[in-house]
Amino acid sequence: MVDTSVSLSGLVLDNPIIPASGTFGYGYEYAELYDINCLGSFSFKGTTREARFGNPTPRIAECPAGMINSVGLQNPGVEKVISEELPKLKECFSKKVIANVGGFSLDEYAETCQMLESQEQVGLLEVNISCPNVHNGGMSFGTDPKMAAEVTKRVKAVTTKPIYIKLSPNVTDIVEIAKACEDAGADGISMINTLLGMRIDLKTKKPIIANKMGGFSGSAILPVALRMVYQVYDAVKIPIIGMGGVSTAKDVIEMMLAGATAVQIGAANLINPFVCKEIIEQLPEEMTKYNINSLSEIIGGAH
């Protein structure tokens, strides 16, 4: 019998599979399709202090082996997430969830995390300093090591929950930023967020996305994500949640060999809503095929 369990800063997961923020709503939408308690956990929709309508449409563009999105952190705001979304989620998901937190200032990150501190359902906080789809915030915090460290310090000061900082690949040296977060007290790293991309409509001869550019995700970015996880694993001692282009059980094993303790599935959920369930079902067979008895033993195994 193979062992698929892993541990993230004391949060023990039955398996490493976590649907990524923004691709799984608040969970109960997918619970209509299958029992989502099979998941290790999931990262719910990016949540900000105030409600956000998001970016103008169109905000989705298809690409070969991927997609571009510029949703812009549309969400009802942290108060409604706590009063409405989490109670609905509790009815269909019995495990701890990951709260993904966005922000436009240090104060906003800190206030939102502080409000989520009291929520028993939230097992850890994933602080998104890497969203490429919002102005005056988001990715600007994740491209400067000093700012990344400052956000980490501010949120660590207001919560006892583990803090995982979600990093942007749209930087020259992601290792430097990961180390700055670790030095500032981060409990873990989530990586990578989307790459910055665009498409142009040949008929109108203008960008398809109203925001011109958006986050490029999908299977095409897997090699980039693997490379960055591999590099950061060598540089830090804290756990990594790896993501970026993962869509099969084989991809999960590859990401863990690169250095990920758990693995998030993003764009693949939008193509096949059952993909996480299918990967979980396929993992034992793939583990047996590659002589793996325990997933926790292969973390960083490619180094």
Secondary structure as the mmCIF struct_conf table of DSSP 4:
data_model
#
loop_
_struct_conf.conf_type_id
_struct_conf.id
_struct_conf.beg_label_comp_id
_struct_conf.beg_label_asym_id
_struct_conf.beg_label_seq_id
_struct_conf.end_label_comp_id
_struct_conf.end_label_asym_id
_struct_conf.end_label_seq_id
STRN STRN1 ASP A 3 ASP A 3
STRN STRN2 VAL A 6 LEU A 8
TURN_TY1_P TURN_TY1_P1 SER A 9 GLY A 10
STRN STRN3 LEU A 11 LEU A 13
BEND BEND1 ASP A 14 PRO A 16
STRN STRN4 ILE A 17 PRO A 19
HELX_LH_PP_P HELX_LH_PP_P1 ALA A 20 ALA A 20
TURN_TY1_P TURN_TY1_P2 SER A 21 GLY A 22
BEND BEND2 THR A 23 PHE A 24
TURN_TY1_P TURN_TY1_P3 GLY A 25 TYR A 26
BEND BEND3 GLY A 27 GLY A 27
HELX_RH_AL_P HELX_RH_AL_P1 TYR A 28 ALA A 31
TURN_TY1_P TURN_TY1_P4 GLU A 32 LEU A 33
BEND BEND4 TYR A 34 TYR A 34
HELX_RH_3T_P HELX_RH_3T_P1 ILE A 36 CYS A 38
BEND BEND5 LEU A 39 GLY A 40
STRN STRN5 SER A 43 SER A 43
HELX_LH_PP_P HELX_LH_PP_P2 PHE A 44 GLY A 46
STRN STRN6 THR A 47 THR A 47
BEND BEND6 ARG A 49 GLU A 50
STRN STRN7 ARG A 52 ARG A 52
BEND BEND7 ASN A 55 ASN A 55
HELX_LH_PP_P HELX_LH_PP_P3 PRO A 56 PRO A 56
BEND BEND8 THR A 57 THR A 57
HELX_LH_PP_P HELX_LH_PP_P4 PRO A 58 PRO A 58
STRN STRN8 ILE A 60 CYS A 63
TURN_TY1_P TURN_TY1_P5 PRO A 64 ALA A 65
STRN STRN9 GLY A 66 ASN A 69
STRN STRN10 ASN A 75 ASN A 75
HELX_RH_AL_P HELX_RH_AL_P2 VAL A 78 LYS A 80
HELX_RH_PI_P HELX_RH_PI_P1 VAL A 81 GLU A 85
HELX_RH_AL_P HELX_RH_AL_P3 LEU A 86 LYS A 90
TURN_TY1_P TURN_TY1_P6 GLU A 91 CYS A 92
BEND BEND9 LYS A 95 LYS A 95
STRN STRN11 VAL A 97 VAL A 101
BEND BEND10 PHE A 104 SER A 105
HELX_RH_AL_P HELX_RH_AL_P4 LEU A 106 GLU A 117
TURN_TY1_P TURN_TY1_P7 SER A 118 SER A 118
TURN_TY1_P TURN_TY1_P8 GLU A 120 GLN A 121
STRN STRN12 VAL A 122 ASN A 128
TURN_TY1_P TURN_TY1_P9 PRO A 132 ASN A 133
BEND BEND11 HIS A 135 GLY A 137
HELX_RH_3T_P HELX_RH_3T_P2 GLY A 138 PHE A 141
TURN_TY1_P TURN_TY1_P10 GLY A 142 GLY A 142
BEND BEND12 THR A 143 THR A 143
HELX_RH_AL_P HELX_RH_AL_P5 PRO A 145 LYS A 156
TURN_TY1_P TURN_TY1_P11 ALA A 157 VAL A 158
BEND BEND13 THR A 160 LYS A 161
STRN STRN13 ILE A 163 LYS A 166
HELX_LH_PP_P HELX_LH_PP_P5 LEU A 167 SER A 168
BEND BEND14 PRO A 169 THR A 172
HELX_RH_AL_P HELX_RH_AL_P6 ILE A 174 ASP A 183
TURN_TY1_P TURN_TY1_P12 ALA A 184 GLY A 185
BEND BEND15 ASP A 187 ASP A 187
STRN STRN14 GLY A 188 MET A 191
HELX_LH_PP_P HELX_LH_PP_P6 THR A 194 THR A 194
STRN STRN15 LEU A 195 GLY A 197
STRN STRN16 ILE A 200 ASP A 201
TURN_TY1_P TURN_TY1_P13 LEU A 202 LYS A 205
STRN STRN17 LYS A 206 PRO A 207
BEND BEND16 ILE A 208 ILE A 209
TURN_TY1_P TURN_TY1_P14 ALA A 210 ASN A 211
BEND BEND17 LYS A 212 LYS A 212
STRN STRN18 GLY A 214 SER A 217
BEND BEND18 GLY A 218 GLY A 218
HELX_RH_3T_P HELX_RH_3T_P3 SER A 219 ILE A 221
HELX_RH_AL_P HELX_RH_AL_P7 LEU A 222 ALA A 235
BEND BEND19 LYS A 237 ILE A 238
STRN STRN19 ILE A 240 MET A 243
BEND BEND20 GLY A 244 GLY A 245
BEND BEND21 THR A 248 THR A 248
HELX_RH_AL_P HELX_RH_AL_P8 ALA A 249 ALA A 258
TURN_TY1_P TURN_TY1_P15 GLY A 259 GLY A 259
BEND BEND22 THR A 261 THR A 261
STRN STRN20 ALA A 262 ILE A 265
TURN_TY1_P TURN_TY1_P16 ALA A 267 ALA A 267
HELX_RH_AL_P HELX_RH_AL_P9 ALA A 268 ILE A 271
TURN_TY1_P TURN_TY1_P17 PRO A 273 PHE A 274
HELX_RH_AL_P HELX_RH_AL_P10 VAL A 275 LYS A 289
TURN_TY1_P TURN_TY1_P18 TYR A 290 ASN A 291
BEND BEND23 ASN A 293 ASN A 293
STRN STRN21 SER A 294 SER A 294
HELX_RH_3T_P HELX_RH_3T_P4 LEU A 295 GLU A 297
BEND BEND24 ILE A 298 ILE A 298
TURN_TY1_P TURN_TY1_P19 ILE A 299 ALA A 302
#
